[in-house]
Amino acid sequence: MEFGKKKASQMPEVPGLPLRWIEVNFEDLRSQWEKQNGVVRSSKNWESDPRRQEWLDKIRSLGFAAFIYEDGGLNKERKEFYEWANSKNLIWGAES
């Protein structure tokens, strides 16, 4: 909420109803806040992705960095998948 109020106060014309402005612009404000704070949100349902097991196997065999950069450049989708899988402890399980 404070982030939204701060953004509203920085507008060339400060909104008369800042809370209403925040409500109307919530998605954009959330996106800005997440970007500023390094939040990564996955828009994918990785649980049911058909590549799930194949990608887990690749991470295990190549390592996470080689998996993410396998095609030469940063692959954002693979990075998202790795972050999701790692947060769910799916790569090495309890043995890591």
Contacts in CASP RR format, 6 or more apart in sequence:
PFRMAT RR
TARGET T0000
AUTHOR 0000-0000-0000
METHOD contacts of the structure
MODEL  1
MEFGKKKASQMPEVPGLPLRWIEVNFEDLRSQWEKQNGVVRSSKNWESDP
RRQEWLDKIRSLGFAAFIYEDGGLNKERKEFYEWANSKNLIWGAES
1 22 0 8 1.000
3 29 0 8 1.000
3 32 0 8 1.000
3 33 0 8 1.000
4 18 0 8 1.000
4 22 0 8 1.000
4 29 0 8 1.000
4 33 0 8 1.000
5 18 0 8 1.000
5 22 0 8 1.000
7 22 0 8 1.000
7 29 0 8 1.000
7 32 0 8 1.000
8 14 0 8 1.000
8 15 0 8 1.000
8 18 0 8 1.000
8 21 0 8 1.000
8 22 0 8 1.000
9 18 0 8 1.000
15 21 0 8 1.000
22 29 0 8 1.000
33 39 0 8 1.000
34 40 0 8 1.000
34 41 0 8 1.000
40 80 0 8 1.000
40 83 0 8 1.000
42 80 0 8 1.000
42 83 0 8 1.000
42 84 0 8 1.000
44 77 0 8 1.000
44 80 0 8 1.000
44 81 0 8 1.000
44 84 0 8 1.000
46 52 0 8 1.000
46 81 0 8 1.000
46 84 0 8 1.000
46 85 0 8 1.000
49 55 0 8 1.000
49 81 0 8 1.000
51 81 0 8 1.000
55 67 0 8 1.000
55 78 0 8 1.000
55 81 0 8 1.000
55 85 0 8 1.000
56 85 0 8 1.000
56 90 0 8 1.000
56 91 0 8 1.000
58 67 0 8 1.000
58 70 0 8 1.000
59 67 0 8 1.000
59 82 0 8 1.000
59 85 0 8 1.000
59 91 0 8 1.000
60 91 0 8 1.000
60 92 0 8 1.000
62 70 0 8 1.000
64 82 0 8 1.000
64 86 0 8 1.000
64 91 0 8 1.000
67 78 0 8 1.000
67 82 0 8 1.000
68 74 0 8 1.000
68 75 0 8 1.000
68 78 0 8 1.000
68 79 0 8 1.000
68 82 0 8 1.000
69 75 0 8 1.000
70 78 0 8 1.000
82 91 0 8 1.000
85 91 0 8 1.000
89 96 0 8 1.000
END
